[in-house]
Amino acid sequence: MAGGTYFFTVNLANRESDLLTRHIEHLREVVNKVKQAHPFVIEAMVVLPEHLHAIWRLPSDDVAYPIRWSLIKAGFSRRIEKNEHIRASRVAKRERGIWQRRYWEHCIRDEGDFERHVDYIHYNPVKHGYVSHAVDWPFSTFHQYVERGILPSDWGDSMVRISAGGER
């Protein structure tokens, strides 16, 4: 949907890797470069060691999020030393073995859906056991939400579990 708002989950091929957080500056640089060439708004985002979640709002005349993800993945991969295992199927296509080929996308339906997915993104580092409090994870837009007064810094401390599907 042109001008839509989308939730994404993008994973590394090696789910035990820490490339995304170890090379967070490369990822930031590539995302910013892609945003300049193909504008979009990051409504919320969290980067974990081996996957990330994001909500993007596209321009009103644009639906081309696949090209953006392709450019982000390729740009990040080019900045990383080649030492990953590459399967024969990827070698034949001249692909690296850093990212899973596919990603999950979901078109945000309404404000409630948006809020559930933002909560899911910001709580994800706690859910995965990287930190005890959302505020303690440095690679998240949670800090921007706190700075803008949208969320308190202790948000999520009383939550047991939350998922994008609305489970608590």
C-alpha positions as CSV (number, residue, x, y, z in Angstrom):
1,M,0.0,0.0,0.0
2,A,1.5,3.3,-1.1
3,G,2.3,5.5,1.9
4,G,1.7,2.6,4.2
5,T,3.3,1.9,7.6
6,Y,5.0,-1.5,7.9
7,F,6.4,-3.6,10.6
8,F,9.5,-5.7,9.7
9,T,11.6,-8.5,11.2
10,V,14.9,-9.0,9.5
11,N,17.2,-11.8,10.6
12,L,20.8,-12.8,10.1
13,A,21.4,-16.2,8.6
14,N,23.4,-17.2,11.7
15,R,21.0,-16.7,14.5
16,E,23.9,-17.0,17.0
17,S,25.8,-14.1,15.5
18,D,26.3,-10.6,17.0
19,L,27.2,-8.8,13.8
20,L,24.4,-6.3,14.0
21,T,25.3,-4.9,17.4
22,R,29.1,-5.4,16.9
23,H,28.9,-3.4,13.7
24,I,26.1,-1.0,14.6
25,E,27.8,2.0,13.1
26,H,28.0,0.3,9.7
27,L,24.3,-0.5,10.0
28,R,23.4,3.1,10.9
29,E,25.5,4.5,8.1
30,V,23.8,2.2,5.5
31,V,20.3,2.9,6.8
32,N,20.9,6.6,6.6
33,K,22.4,6.4,3.1
34,V,19.4,4.4,1.9
35,K,17.0,6.8,3.6
36,Q,18.6,9.7,1.7
37,A,18.2,7.9,-1.7
38,H,14.8,6.3,-0.9
39,P,13.1,8.3,1.8
40,F,11.1,6.7,4.6
41,V,10.5,7.4,8.3
42,I,11.6,5.1,11.0
43,E,8.7,5.1,13.5
44,A,10.3,2.6,15.8
45,M,13.3,0.3,15.6
46,V,15.4,-2.1,17.7
47,V,18.6,-3.8,16.7
48,L,19.5,-7.0,18.5
49,P,22.7,-9.0,17.9
50,E,21.2,-11.2,15.2
51,H,18.0,-9.6,14.1
52,L,16.1,-6.3,14.1
53,H,12.6,-5.1,14.1
54,A,11.4,-1.8,12.5
55,I,8.3,0.1,11.7
56,W,8.7,2.3,8.6
57,R,6.3,4.8,7.1
58,L,6.7,5.2,3.4
59,P,6.1,8.3,1.3
60,S,2.5,8.7,0.1
61,D,3.4,7.7,-3.5
62,D,5.7,4.8,-2.6
63,V,5.4,1.1,-1.7
64,A,9.0,0.0,-2.6
65,Y,10.2,-1.3,0.8
66,P,11.8,-4.4,-0.8
67,I,14.4,-2.2,-2.6
68,R,15.2,-0.4,0.6
69,W,15.8,-3.7,2.5
70,S,17.9,-5.0,-0.4
71,L,20.1,-2.0,-0.4
72,I,20.4,-2.1,3.4
73,K,21.4,-5.7,3.5
74,A,23.8,-5.4,0.5
75,G,25.4,-2.2,1.9
76,F,25.9,-3.7,5.4
77,S,27.3,-6.9,3.9
78,R,29.8,-5.0,1.8
79,R,31.2,-3.4,5.0
80,I,31.7,-6.7,6.8
81,E,34.7,-8.9,6.4
82,K,34.1,-12.1,4.4
83,N,34.4,-14.9,6.9
84,E,30.9,-16.4,7.1
85,H,29.9,-19.8,5.8
86,I,28.3,-19.4,2.4
87,R,26.2,-22.3,1.0
88,A,26.6,-23.4,-2.6
89,S,23.2,-22.0,-3.5
90,R,24.3,-18.5,-2.4
91,V,27.7,-18.8,-4.1
92,A,26.0,-19.6,-7.4
93,K,24.0,-16.3,-7.0
94,R,27.0,-14.3,-5.8
95,E,25.3,-13.8,-2.4
96,R,26.9,-13.5,1.0
97,G,25.8,-15.7,3.8
98,I,25.1,-12.9,6.3
99,W,21.3,-12.3,6.0
100,Q,18.3,-14.6,5.7
101,R,16.9,-14.1,2.3
102,R,13.4,-13.4,3.4
103,Y,12.0,-11.1,6.1
104,W,8.7,-10.7,7.8
105,E,6.6,-7.7,6.9
106,H,3.2,-6.6,8.2
107,C,1.1,-3.7,7.0
108,I,0.0,-1.7,10.1
109,R,-3.8,-1.6,10.1
110,D,-4.7,1.0,12.7
111,E,-3.4,2.9,15.7
112,G,-3.9,0.0,18.1
113,D,-1.9,-2.3,15.7
114,F,0.8,0.4,15.5
115,E,1.0,0.7,19.4
116,R,1.2,-3.1,19.9
117,H,4.1,-3.3,17.4
118,V,5.9,-0.3,18.9
119,D,5.6,-1.9,22.3
120,Y,6.8,-5.2,20.9
121,I,9.9,-3.5,19.4
122,H,10.8,-1.7,22.5
123,Y,10.3,-4.7,24.8
124,N,12.1,-7.1,22.6
125,P,15.6,-6.8,24.3
126,V,13.9,-7.6,27.6
127,K,12.0,-10.5,26.1
128,H,15.2,-12.0,24.7
129,G,17.0,-11.5,28.1
130,Y,19.6,-9.0,26.9
131,V,18.5,-6.5,29.6
132,S,16.1,-6.3,32.5
133,H,14.7,-2.9,31.5
134,A,13.9,-1.5,28.0
135,V,15.8,1.7,28.9
136,D,19.0,-0.3,29.3
137,W,19.2,-1.4,25.7
138,P,21.2,1.1,23.7
139,F,20.1,0.1,20.1
140,S,16.5,1.1,20.3
141,T,14.2,4.1,19.4
142,F,12.8,3.6,23.0
143,H,15.2,6.4,24.0
144,Q,13.7,8.8,21.5
145,Y,10.2,8.0,22.8
146,V,11.4,8.8,26.3
147,E,13.1,12.0,25.2
148,R,9.9,13.1,23.4
149,G,7.8,12.4,26.5
150,I,5.8,9.6,24.8
151,L,7.0,6.9,27.2
152,P,8.4,7.1,30.8
153,S,11.9,5.7,31.3
154,D,10.5,2.9,33.4
155,W,8.0,1.8,30.8
156,G,7.7,-2.0,30.5
157,D,9.2,-2.7,33.9
158,S,5.9,-4.2,35.1
159,M,5.2,-6.1,31.9
160,V,5.5,-9.9,32.0
161,R,5.6,-10.6,28.3
162,I,4.3,-8.9,25.2
163,S,4.2,-9.9,21.6
164,A,3.2,-8.2,18.4
165,G,0.1,-10.3,18.3
166,G,-1.2,-8.6,21.4
167,E,-0.4,-11.4,23.9
168,R,0.6,-10.3,27.3
